[in-house]
Amino acid sequence: MKELFPSHDEQLARLTRIEGQVRGIRKMIEDRRYCVDIATQIKAVKAALTKVELGVLEKHIHHCVADAVASGDPQEIETKIVEIVRLVGRMS
């Protein structure tokens, strides 16, 4: 059964595509392409990275946080909650 959230392998594939997009942006800049076209590609890369970021966070919650909750260890649970709150606070 396929997991509902992206696997690390799927995230690696996305990152490989993003690397290609970034190389494309570099080439666009080297070729002095139209600025709006470059900015559009940069926005696409940012959106793709956000999708990877959310997928990694979702996997963390489903595995690491769920394991902490299942352990019943209040310290471990609190540690995971603090990690998530700090991470989400840095996301924009």
N, C-alpha and C positions, 0 to 999 in steps of 0.2 A: 504494500500500500504506500502510495506517495505521501510524503509529509506535506502538511499545509503551508509550511514556511520553507524558504529557500535553503538548500544544503550549502555547505562550504564549497563543494564542487561547482554548483550553479553560480555562487558568488565569484569564484575564480574565473569562470567563463565570462561573466559580466565585466570583471576588471580587465580581462584581456581585450574585450571590445572597447572599453573606456581608454585603455592605453593606445589603441589604434586611433580613436577619436582625437586624443591629445596630440598624437603625431600629426594627424591631419590638420589640426589647428596650427601647429608650429609651421607646417608647410604653407598654409594659407597666409600666415604672417610673413614668412620669408618671401612669398610670391606677391606680397603687397595687395592682397585681395581686399575686396570691399569690407569696410569695418563692420557694417551691420551683419554681413554674412558670418564674419568671425565671431561677433558677439552672440549670434544665434547658436553657433556650434558650442561656444563656451557654456551657454545656458543649458544646452542638451547634456553636456558632460556633468555639470553640477546636478542636474536632475537624476542622471544615471547613478552618480555617487550617492546621492540621498537615498535612492532605492536600495543600493547595496548596504548603506548604513542601517536603514530600517530593517532589512533582512537579517543582518548580523544581530541587531538588538532583539529581534523577534526570536531568533534561534537561542540567544542567551537566556531569554525569559523562559522559553519552553524547556530548556535543558538545565542550565545552571541554577536559575531561580527556583524552578520546580523541584530540583533535587534538594536545594536548601530547605524549602518548605516541607518536603517529604521527610527530611532528616529530623525535623522537630526541634532542631538546635536554634534557640532564640538568637544567639550571637551570629550564627551563620545567616539566618534570615535577615537580621538587621543589616549585616554587611552587604548583602545583595540589594536590599532596598536602597541603601545609601548610594551604592554604585549606580543604580538605575536613575535615581533622582539627580545625581550629579551629571550623569551623561545627558539626560534629557534637558537639563538646564543649560548645557553647552551647545545643544542642537539649535540650529536656526535656518 
